[in-house]
């Protein structure tokens, strides 16, 4: 092998290692706890509440709820009235599972293990992703409320 070929092989190996490191850094850079900043107000109202946890090893949990959900008069979640149950179902969503950062950090893919919207159970959802400072934004590809998907904005909790 001549010097030129050896240098080319070394350069290619360096680029592969750098690319692999960039993906690992991207996964590491998104890991953390986030609070909801913006989500479609149709389901969650003007002051949504939410927490997203992304672990460095690829597990996640997302919890969303509208502000002001009604208290259950019976003081039991198993004895809610039809109106109380409807308000909670319409105003909340939870899901958890694993996630990956794909295509050089351009997408976050959720492998949903379980959700309060059962249609999401066992699905895989790839969402366009941006991370700017402490602000993480993704765009769902599937909406649980039947509305066109819109950007969801989270802010890292420090």
Buried (B, 14 or more C-beta within 10 A) or exposed (E): EEEEEEEEEEEEEEEEEEEEEEBEEBBEBBBBBBEBBBBBEEBBBEEBBBBBBBBEEBBBBBBBBBEEBBEBEEEEEEEBEEEBBEBBEBBBBBBBBBBBBBEEBEBBBBBBBEBBBEEBEEBEBBBBBBBEEEBBBBEBEEBBEEEEBBBBBBBBEE
